[in-house]
Amino acid sequence: PRRATATASSRRAGRVGLRRLLVAATVARARAVVDVQSFAPACHYNCDKGENLYVAEFTNGPKRVVTLSLPDDAPCDPSVGCGNATLAPLESCTRLAHRGMVVTWYAGADAVPGAFVERTTLTTDRFAPLLGGDPKIAKQFVFLEKLHTVPCSETTPATVLEGLPTVPVDDAGRRLNATVLAREPVVAVIPNFARPHECDAMASLADRGGARTRRATEGEWSHAGEAFRRQKGLVFAWDLLTNANASLPLRLLERATKVARAFELDVEASVFQEPVNLVEYGRYDAYEPHCDVSCTRDRPLRGGRVGTILLYCSAPELGGATAFPAHGGEMLKVAPEAGSAVFFSYDRGAEDSLHAGCAVRAGTKRVVSIFLRDGVDAALPWSAVDVDGVVADFGVP
């Protein structure tokens, strides 16, 4: 397991390593680390009409037969290829594809749920800024093999917490211990962050009208977009909560700020912070690698996000880990455990906070997410700025 130390040189090496990973992910026919890969080199079909369809090449790895399963509404051109495909080891096929199309891989010759290997969104511009903003790169589909498939594989173990240093957190007389996986920026696991009844009370509050479906514009990078698949996404908007109903979300928010302050982040709990969220992931739901802020920023402006708490209210039977695929050049992986939370900061070194929600393979995962902002108040509430603190009007109350 990674110890809670990092030198400036190792952090620089980690950032260079991340860029190399991202570049390698865009190279056609790069060596498959696990099983499968995909690549689309150029716009192919109706480009002048803005349909932006591409010829995507899907290549199986060397180990086993797999079946590529496309969505029912996938574009089709008989001259390119249509429908699902079963591929022998190292065999390839081409299909028309578009940004945001979800493809699923199964082991064997049939698309059987029990043989599920991986599901991914064919994405284009998520990491273009890290690659210099090259518009050609931004048009390439990236199969996030090294950043998602490998860390999320069930054969990749979670980071061992035993023996790692801890930081005490005082929660109104109840001592919490944050186990530190990394320091710069921080990744820490807090066992028993929530009391047993609190998650049930949050779900009950949502059922009573204390939450609404999250809008795609809220928070930009988080909980929105084609790389985020979930059964349910709710926000406990402050304007929906009475004083009595707001006490539990505020209590969790206050506890989150205590964890952050234990790691020297100066944040305060108030209704000027972002509302608390409840997210439910069903079978095969996942969140591909992303940062909760702009990955390339140096420091946030006032009002920007500086840290995240993910509280696992329920853990799935299989899958659902949170993976940090390139944190300071190392991979960290947190297994979900009901009542525990993972805290990570990005007040500096935002690139290293790149993380993924691994696919739930059996059962359901429910997560309460809390995004912490620096310097928000009545004059500058969270809704007045984007995730980096840049003044913007999202039209959100």
Disulfide bonds with the S-S distance in Angstrom:
Cys43-Cys47 1.79
Cys76-Cys82 1.79
Cys152-Cys358 2.06
Cys199-Cys313 1.98
Cys291-Cys295 2.03
